[in-house]
Amino acid sequence: MEATAPLVVKPSNVKELAESPDLRCIPYNYVYDSSNSSATNDIDDSDSIPIVDFSLLTSHDSHQRSTAIHHLTKACQGWGFFMVVNHGIPENLMKSVIDCTHEFFNLPEEEKHKFTGKHVLDPIRYGTSFNTSTENVFFWRDFLKVFVHPHFHSPTKPQTYRGIMSEYSEKLREVTRKLLGGISESLGLEESYLEKDLELESGLQIFVGNYYPPCPQPELAMGMPPHSDQGLLTLLIHNQVGGLQVQHQGKWINVKALPNYSLLVNTGDHLEIFSNGKYKSNMHRAVVNNKVTRISVVVAHGPSLDTIVKPASPLMEKENSPSANYIPMKYKDYLEMQQSSRIYGKSCLEKVKIQRS
């Protein structure tokens, strides 16, 4: 007789559940609403994801730089998602980031649970799903979230993680600073305006490792539901296993494996707020498979925690009838609101969006 999983399980972590020897069916409280599943949505495979050549953006040639800024403008307006090539981060460092993240999730449970956080602003937080205290349906995902700037933190194991995480985070900050400088110019502002206005020198940088183990019924589960990210830009790498889908023109686009260790970048809620809605935060989700573990590492970059984020004043002045579309809110308050709630779509951003009849 074929074994089945319990109707409901209290989640400790998905890795342990997925490795249960008799698991054939997922527990009932991991079954995602089938009306939202990947099987019933329009799915498209596209090679047209925008590409930004970082070497052009940082070029001293004004024509090459303006070309890169043009590509950034189109990507932010049309997709909220783009691939960055020629960014200069060594492939062996990016591979080490993935390998160390895998090692962390392979640690004994008692070691990982030393990093179980109690609050969304705890600097190191290991957990499962997204927010099990508010969810009725859990997601097929374990995570590690670490604040790496303005103050650097790291798990103590694996031993090499600290140095690798520190080096990678520092290099990503520089890439992000240049990207945001180009985005600032693409909005008609000075290159340094966004950086100064949102106090990026002390901006929050969060390193997130995601672990999506094989699922016996991937058509019923979801790694992460459709959502947008808080912050300005999120930069992602993964272990060459597909699963990320981004929304574009009403369809879900399968993001293929990254060529040559490119960086995948998506725009966040606070870039939408800063641009007064000109650039929309990107909706994306993670689906799972029944064959192989997917590991992704995303690093989110936001303003200083104490910065009050609002539409940029010069953008408002350029409009014929200047009117803010978003309520000013301290970044720390927004972060707590998002991370303490259920995650779905842009429900958090809608709370600060000014509704007009």
C-alpha positions in Angstrom: 0.0 0.0 0.0 1.4 3.4 -1.0 2.4 5.6 1.9 1.0 9.1 2.1 1.9 12.2 4.0 -0.1 13.4 7.0 -3.1 15.7 6.2 -1.4 18.6 8.1 2.1 19.0 9.4 3.5 21.7 11.6 6.5 23.0 9.5 10.0 22.9 11.0 11.7 22.9 7.6 10.9 21.6 4.1 14.2 19.9 3.6 13.5 17.4 6.4 9.9 16.8 5.1 11.2 16.3 1.5 13.7 13.8 2.6 11.1 11.7 4.5 11.6 8.2 3.0 7.9 7.4 2.5 6.8 10.8 1.2 4.5 10.4 -1.8 2.0 13.2 -1.3 2.5 16.6 0.2 0.7 17.5 3.4 -2.6 19.3 2.9 -1.3 22.6 4.4 1.4 22.7 1.6 -1.2 22.5 -1.2 -1.3 25.9 -2.9 -4.5 27.2 -4.4 -4.8 25.4 -7.7 -6.4 28.4 -9.4 -3.0 30.2 -8.9 -0.8 27.2 -9.8 1.6 27.2 -12.7 -0.5 24.6 -14.5 -3.4 27.0 -15.0 -1.5 30.2 -15.8 -0.2 31.3 -19.1 3.4 30.3 -19.2 5.9 31.5 -21.8 9.5 30.8 -22.6 11.2 33.9 -23.7 14.7 34.8 -24.7 13.8 38.5 -24.8 14.6 39.4 -21.2 16.4 42.7 -21.3 20.2 42.7 -21.0 22.2 45.5 -19.5 26.0 45.5 -20.2 27.6 46.7 -17.0 30.9 47.5 -18.8 29.0 50.0 -21.0 27.4 51.6 -18.0 30.8 52.1 -16.3 32.5 53.2 -19.5 34.2 56.6 -19.9 32.8 56.7 -23.4 29.7 58.9 -23.2 28.0 57.2 -26.1 28.5 53.7 -24.5 27.2 55.0 -21.2 24.1 56.6 -22.7 23.4 53.4 -24.6 23.5 51.4 -21.3 21.2 54.0 -19.6 18.8 53.7 -22.5 18.7 49.9 -22.0 18.1 50.5 -18.2 15.2 52.8 -19.0 13.5 50.3 -21.3 14.1 47.4 -18.8 12.7 49.3 -15.8 9.7 50.7 -17.7 8.8 47.6 -19.7 9.9 44.7 -17.4 11.1 45.7 -14.0 13.5 42.9 -14.6 16.8 42.5 -16.4 20.0 40.5 -16.8 23.4 42.2 -16.0 26.4 40.9 -18.0 30.1 41.9 -17.8 29.7 42.9 -14.1 33.2 42.0 -13.1 32.3 39.7 -10.2 34.5 36.6 -10.5 32.6 33.4 -11.4 34.5 31.4 -8.8 33.2 33.8 -6.1 29.6 33.4 -7.3 30.0 29.6 -7.4 31.4 29.7 -3.8 28.4 31.7 -2.6 26.1 29.0 -4.0 28.2 26.1 -2.6 28.4 27.6 0.9 24.7 28.3 0.9 24.1 24.6 0.0 26.5 23.6 2.8 24.6 25.7 5.3 21.3 24.0 4.5 23.0 20.6 4.8 24.1 21.4 8.3 22.5 19.3 11.1 19.1 20.7 12.2 20.3 21.6 15.6 23.1 23.8 14.0 20.7 25.6 11.7 18.1 26.2 14.5 20.7 28.2 16.4 19.9 30.9 13.9 16.1 30.8 14.1 15.1 34.4 14.4 12.2 35.7 16.5 11.7 39.1 14.8 11.8 40.3 11.2 14.6 42.7 12.0 16.8 40.1 13.6 20.1 40.3 11.8 20.3 36.5 11.1 17.1 34.5 10.6 16.7 30.9 9.5 13.2 29.6 8.8 10.8 28.0 6.4 8.0 29.1 4.1 7.7 32.9 4.4 5.9 33.7 7.7 4.5 30.6 9.3 2.9 32.6 12.1 0.4 34.1 9.7 0.1 31.5 6.9 -2.6 28.9 6.4 -0.7 27.4 3.4 3.1 26.9 3.6 5.5 27.3 0.8 8.0 24.6 -0.3 11.1 26.7 0.8 13.6 27.0 3.6 15.5 30.3 3.9 18.4 32.1 5.6 18.2 35.9 5.8 21.3 37.8 6.9 21.8 41.6 7.3 25.2 42.3 5.7 25.1 46.1 5.6 25.5 48.7 7.2 26.5 46.2 9.9 27.9 42.9 8.7 26.6 39.6 10.2 27.1 36.0 9.3 26.4 32.5 10.5 29.4 30.8 12.2 29.0 27.7 10.0 30.2 26.7 7.5 33.4 28.4 8.5 34.2 29.8 5.0 30.8 31.4 4.7 31.6 34.6 6.5 34.5 35.6 4.2 32.7 34.6 1.0 29.5 36.4 2.1 31.4 39.5 3.0 33.3 39.7 -0.2 30.3 39.0 -2.4 28.1 41.5 -0.6 30.7 44.2 -0.9 31.1 43.6 -4.7 27.3 43.6 -5.2 27.0 46.9 -3.4 29.3 48.5 -5.9 27.4 47.0 -8.8 24.1 48.1 -7.3 25.4 51.7 -6.7 26.4 52.0 -10.3 23.0 50.5 -11.5 21.1 53.0 -9.3 23.3 55.8 -10.6 22.3 54.9 -14.1 18.6 54.6 -13.1 18.8 58.0 -11.4 20.0 59.5 -14.6 17.4 57.6 -16.6 14.8 59.4 -14.5 16.3 62.8 -15.5 18.0 63.2 -12.2 21.7 63.7 -11.3 23.6 60.4 -11.1 24.1 60.8 -7.3 20.6 62.0 -6.5 19.0 58.7 -5.6 22.1 57.6 -3.6 22.1 60.8 -1.5 18.3 61.1 -1.2 17.8 57.6 0.1 21.1 57.5 2.2 22.5 54.4 0.4 25.8 54.9 2.2 24.0 53.3 5.2 21.5 51.4 3.2 20.2 48.0 4.3 21.6 45.1 2.3 20.0 41.6 3.0 21.6 38.4 1.9 18.9 35.6 1.4 19.7 32.0 0.7 16.7 30.0 -0.6 16.4 26.2 -0.6 13.8 24.5 -2.7 14.1 20.7 -2.4 12.4 18.2 -4.8 8.6 18.0 -4.3 6.6 14.8 -5.0 3.7 16.9 -6.3 5.2 20.1 -7.7 2.0 21.0 -9.5 0.3 21.4 -6.1 3.0 23.3 -4.3 4.6 26.7 -4.6 8.1 27.7 -3.7 7.2 31.4 -3.3 3.9 32.9 -4.4 3.6 35.9 -6.8 5.0 38.9 -5.0 7.1 42.0 -5.4 10.2 42.8 -3.2 10.7 45.6 -0.8 13.7 47.9 -1.4 15.2 49.3 -4.6 16.9 46.4 -6.4 17.3 42.7 -5.8 20.2 40.8 -7.4 19.9 37.0 -7.9 22.0 34.1 -8.8 21.1 30.4 -8.6 22.5 26.9 -9.1 21.5 26.7 -12.8 18.2 25.0 -11.8 15.1 26.7 -13.3 12.1 27.8 -11.1 12.0 31.5 -11.2 9.1 33.0 -13.2 8.5 36.7 -13.8 5.3 38.4 -14.8 5.3 40.3 -18.1 2.3 41.6 -20.0 -0.1 39.3 -18.2 2.0 36.1 -18.7 4.5 34.3 -16.6 7.9 34.0 -18.2 10.2 31.1 -17.3 13.7 32.5 -16.6 16.2 30.1 -18.0 19.6 29.2 -16.5 22.0 32.2 -16.3 24.6 32.3 -19.0 28.2 32.9 -17.8 27.1 33.7 -14.2 25.1 36.8 -15.1 23.1 38.6 -12.4 19.3 38.7 -12.5 18.0 42.0 -11.3 14.4 43.0 -10.4 13.1 46.4 -9.3 11.5 46.8 -5.8 8.7 48.6 -4.2 10.8 51.5 -3.1 12.0 52.2 -6.6 8.4 52.4 -7.6 7.7 54.8 -4.8 10.8 56.9 -5.5 9.9 57.2 -9.2 6.3 58.0 -8.3 5.1 54.9 -10.3 7.2 55.5 -13.4 9.1 52.3 -12.7 6.9 49.5 -11.3 8.3 46.9 -8.9 8.4 43.4 -10.6 6.1 40.6 -9.8 7.7 37.2 -9.7 7.4 33.7 -8.1 9.2 30.5 -7.6 7.9 27.1 -8.7 9.3 23.7 -7.7 10.1 20.4 -9.4 10.2 16.7 -8.4 13.8 16.0 -9.5 16.5 18.3 -8.1 17.1 20.9 -5.4 17.1 24.5 -6.5 19.2 27.0 -4.6 19.0 30.7 -5.2 20.8 33.6 -3.5 19.2 36.9 -3.6 20.6 40.1 -2.2 18.2 42.9 -1.6 19.4 46.6 -1.5 17.3 49.2 0.1 17.6 52.7 1.6 18.7 53.4 5.2 16.3 52.0 7.7 15.5 55.5 9.0 15.0 57.0 5.6 11.5 58.2 4.9 10.8 57.1 1.3 8.6 59.2 -0.9 8.4 60.2 -4.6 11.5 62.3 -5.6 10.8 66.0 -5.4 12.4 66.9 -8.7 10.2 64.3 -10.5 7.2 65.9 -8.9 8.3 69.4 -10.0 8.6 68.2 -13.6 5.0 67.0 -13.8 2.4 69.4 -15.0 0.1 68.6 -12.1 2.5 67.4 -9.4 0.8 64.9 -7.1 2.4 62.1 -5.1 1.0 58.6 -5.7 2.4 57.1 -2.5 2.3 58.0 1.2 5.7 58.8 2.7 6.8 56.0 5.0 10.0 55.2 6.9 11.7 52.2 5.3 12.0 50.4 8.6 8.3 50.6 9.1 7.5 49.3 5.6 10.0 46.4 6.0 8.3 45.4 9.3 4.9 45.6 7.7 5.8 43.5 4.7 7.8 40.8 6.6 5.2 40.5 9.3 2.3 39.8 7.0 1.3 37.2 4.5 3.0 37.8 1.2 1.0 37.9 -2.0 1.2 40.3 -5.0 1.7 43.9 -4.2 -0.6 43.9 -1.1 1.9 45.8 1.0 2.6 48.5 -1.6 -1.1 49.0 -2.1 -1.3 50.1 1.5 0.9 53.1 0.8 -0.5 53.9 -2.6 -2.9 56.9 -2.7 -6.2 55.8 -4.1 -7.9 58.3 -6.3 -11.5 58.1 -7.6 
